Amino acid sequence: MNTYQLSPRVCLRPGDRIRVSSGPYCRLGGQRIPVAARGLFVLVEVVHERSRVYLLGYGAGGYSLLHVAGRRRSRVPGLVCRPYRVRRVGAQKNPRGQRETA
C-alpha cells in the first residue's frame, strides 16, 4: 500500500507535491529550536512501520523521511518528536493562469 489518506477527501500518492510544516523541535531554555525539514517536497514513497507512517520526500535539501502519524519517543533530552503537518499542493499554474499539462 503506497498511499496515505491525508483527509477524507485527499489521498497522497507518489509523485504528488506536498508542503511540509511543523515537525520535531528541541526545547532549550524555554525556546523552541526547529530541527525539521520544511517547505515543498515531491512524495517518493509512503512507509508504514507498525503504527507509524513516514513519507519519503525529495525537496531542496535532498531526501527526507517525514514522520506524519503514530507516536514516537526521543532518547535525547529536550527533543520533542512532533509529527509533521502535510498539505497537498495543487498543480502549478503557468503565468497565464492555466493549469500545466504534463
C-alpha beads as a LAMMPS data file, in Angstrom:
LAMMPS data file: protein, C-alpha beads

102 atoms
101 bonds

1 atom types
1 bond types

-500.0 500.0 xlo xhi
-500.0 500.0 ylo yhi
-500.0 500.0 zlo zhi

Masses

1 110.0

Atoms # bond

1 1 1 0.000 0.000 0.000
2 1 1 1.820 3.067 -1.258
3 1 1 -0.811 5.705 -0.432
4 1 1 -1.545 7.868 2.615
5 1 1 -5.060 9.104 3.458
6 1 1 -4.458 12.729 4.446
7 1 1 -8.141 13.531 4.976
8 1 1 -11.481 12.006 3.944
9 1 1 -11.163 13.660 0.513
10 1 1 -7.379 13.724 -0.042
11 1 1 -5.179 10.685 -0.685
12 1 1 -1.437 11.169 -1.268
13 1 1 0.389 9.059 -3.867
14 1 1 3.994 9.039 -5.065
15 1 1 4.612 11.973 -7.396
16 1 1 2.279 14.351 -5.518
17 1 1 3.697 17.707 -4.455
18 1 1 3.358 18.386 -0.712
19 1 1 4.103 21.303 1.605
20 1 1 5.600 20.293 4.957
21 1 1 5.486 22.354 8.154
22 1 1 5.713 21.854 11.901
23 1 1 7.742 18.757 12.857
24 1 1 10.210 17.964 15.642
25 1 1 11.868 20.660 17.707
26 1 1 14.390 20.994 20.518
27 1 1 13.414 22.750 23.732
28 1 1 16.366 24.659 25.228
29 1 1 16.000 27.248 27.988
30 1 1 12.347 27.912 27.208
31 1 1 12.982 28.376 23.484
32 1 1 11.809 26.133 20.664
33 1 1 14.518 25.446 18.109
34 1 1 13.182 23.677 14.992
35 1 1 15.153 20.650 13.778
36 1 1 12.768 19.889 10.963
37 1 1 12.740 19.799 7.186
38 1 1 10.187 22.279 5.848
39 1 1 8.928 23.526 2.527
40 1 1 7.971 21.889 -0.755
41 1 1 8.616 18.205 -1.413
42 1 1 7.730 15.636 -4.043
43 1 1 6.395 12.461 -2.446
44 1 1 8.574 9.468 -3.365
45 1 1 7.243 6.707 -1.123
46 1 1 4.888 6.022 1.793
47 1 1 6.434 3.832 4.519
48 1 1 4.194 2.034 7.057
49 1 1 6.104 0.711 10.086
50 1 1 3.909 -0.831 12.775
51 1 1 1.619 2.005 13.929
52 1 1 3.809 4.778 12.465
53 1 1 3.645 6.286 8.989
54 1 1 6.548 8.039 7.265
55 1 1 6.627 9.895 3.953
56 1 1 9.837 9.833 1.928
57 1 1 10.051 13.122 0.087
58 1 1 12.535 14.872 -2.182
59 1 1 12.971 18.608 -1.630
60 1 1 15.524 21.399 -1.935
61 1 1 17.792 19.769 0.671
62 1 1 17.598 16.284 -0.838
63 1 1 15.659 13.294 0.505
64 1 1 13.895 13.461 3.884
65 1 1 11.960 10.853 5.848
66 1 1 8.995 12.659 7.405
67 1 1 7.109 11.176 10.392
68 1 1 3.407 12.000 9.921
69 1 1 1.390 9.544 12.059
70 1 1 1.843 7.395 15.154
71 1 1 3.724 8.035 18.383
72 1 1 7.489 8.314 18.735
73 1 1 9.687 8.814 21.787
74 1 1 13.046 10.510 21.884
75 1 1 16.014 9.370 23.931
76 1 1 17.578 12.806 23.517
77 1 1 16.641 15.138 26.404
78 1 1 14.754 18.221 25.216
79 1 1 13.880 16.826 21.769
80 1 1 10.131 16.773 21.111
81 1 1 9.135 14.303 18.358
82 1 1 6.126 16.111 16.980
83 1 1 4.690 14.752 13.699
84 1 1 4.960 16.852 10.554
85 1 1 1.940 18.681 9.170
86 1 1 1.480 17.894 5.481
87 1 1 -0.685 19.579 2.854
88 1 1 -1.028 18.618 -0.772
89 1 1 -0.078 21.359 -3.217
90 1 1 -2.249 21.651 -6.305
91 1 1 -0.961 21.622 -9.869
92 1 1 1.329 24.540 -10.635
93 1 1 -0.184 27.260 -12.821
94 1 1 1.617 28.896 -15.712
95 1 1 1.831 32.728 -15.984
96 1 1 -1.471 32.964 -17.893
97 1 1 -3.328 31.212 -15.060
98 1 1 -3.966 27.958 -16.927
99 1 1 -3.043 24.601 -15.443
100 1 1 0.006 22.836 -16.820
101 1 1 -0.489 19.501 -18.530
102 1 1 2.338 17.053 -18.083

Bonds

1 1 1 2
2 1 2 3
3 1 3 4
4 1 4 5
5 1 5 6
6 1 6 7
7 1 7 8
8 1 8 9
9 1 9 10
10 1 10 11
11 1 11 12
12 1 12 13
13 1 13 14
14 1 14 15
15 1 15 16
16 1 16 17
17 1 17 18
18 1 18 19
19 1 19 20
20 1 20 21
21 1 21 22
22 1 22 23
23 1 23 24
24 1 24 25
25 1 25 26
26 1 26 27
27 1 27 28
28 1 28 29
29 1 29 30
30 1 30 31
31 1 31 32
32 1 32 33
33 1 33 34
34 1 34 35
35 1 35 36
36 1 36 37
37 1 37 38
38 1 38 39
39 1 39 40
40 1 40 41
41 1 41 42
42 1 42 43
43 1 43 44
44 1 44 45
45 1 45 46
46 1 46 47
47 1 47 48
48 1 48 49
49 1 49 50
50 1 50 51
51 1 51 52
52 1 52 53
53 1 53 54
54 1 54 55
55 1 55 56
56 1 56 57
57 1 57 58
58 1 58 59
59 1 59 60
60 1 60 61
61 1 61 62
62 1 62 63
63 1 63 64
64 1 64 65
65 1 65 66
66 1 66 67
67 1 67 68
68 1 68 69
69 1 69 70
70 1 70 71
71 1 71 72
72 1 72 73
73 1 73 74
74 1 74 75
75 1 75 76
76 1 76 77
77 1 77 78
78 1 78 79
79 1 79 80
80 1 80 81
81 1 81 82
82 1 82 83
83 1 83 84
84 1 84 85
85 1 85 86
86 1 86 87
87 1 87 88
88 1 88 89
89 1 89 90
90 1 90 91
91 1 91 92
92 1 92 93
93 1 93 94
94 1 94 95
95 1 95 96
96 1 96 97
97 1 97 98
98 1 98 99
99 1 99 100
100 1 100 101
101 1 101 102
